[in-house]
Amino acid sequence: MYKRIRDLREDKDLTQQTMADFLNISQTTYSRYENGSLDIPSAVLIKLADFHKVSIDFILGQTDNSERCTGKKNSMQNKAL
């Protein structure tokens, strides 16, 4: 389910323990995130996205575009306001 967090970690040659330490969780919990047996809390998703400099949508597999949003509203949103 969360294959991309494993791929992102391995691309940086990091261990599960290193990521777990960064997130202040156990290695077992982090492993369960990677294998999909435990859902990732939103606060952890945010930390992971910030750490890897990717979007949360990319981590969740909703897009193949890893680029993060710039924070600018698109023109359709501006018209609605």
N, C-alpha and C positions, 0 to 999 in steps of 0.2 A: 504493500500500500504506500509506503513512504520510501520507495527505492531511491528517490533522488537525494535524500539526506545522506544515504550511504555513499552514493556516487560522489556527491560534493565533498564529503569527508575524505574518501579515498583519493580523490583528485589532488587533495592537499597533503596526502600522506600522513593523515592524523589518525590516532587510535580512537576507539569508542571511549576509552577512559579520558582522553584529552577533552573530547567534546562534553562528556559527562561532568568533568571538573569545571569547564567553562559555564555550564548550565546549572551547576550546584545540585546535581542529581547523581544517583548511583549509575555505575556502568550498566547494571542489569536493566534499569529503567530506560536508559538510552538505547540499549540493544532492543528492547521491546518496542520502542518508537520505530527503529529501523525495520524491524520485521513485521510491523503492522499489528502486533498483538495488543498494543496500547495506543489509544489516540493521543495526539500531541496537543497539549493545551495551547490556547491562542498566545499566551505570553511567551511560551517557548518557541512557537512558530515565528514570532516577531524577532526574538533573539537570534534564531537560526538564520532567518532571512537577512538580518543586519550583518551577522558574522560572515556569511557567504556572499553578501552583496547581490542577492537575487530577490525576486518577488516571492511573496507567499504563494501566489497562484502557481508559480513554477514548482515550488516544493510540493504542492498538493497535486501536481500533474494536470492542472486545469489549462495550462498553456505550455508550449515549448519555447516561448520567449522568456529568457531569464532576466531581461532588463527590468529594472524597477521603475515604477511610476515616478514622474518628476514632481508630482504634487499639483500640477497645473490642471485645472478643470477643462474638459473638452468643450467645444463650442455648443454642443447640445445642452450640457449642464448649465452653461452660462445663460442660454436663452430661457431656461426654465426658472432661473433666478430673476 
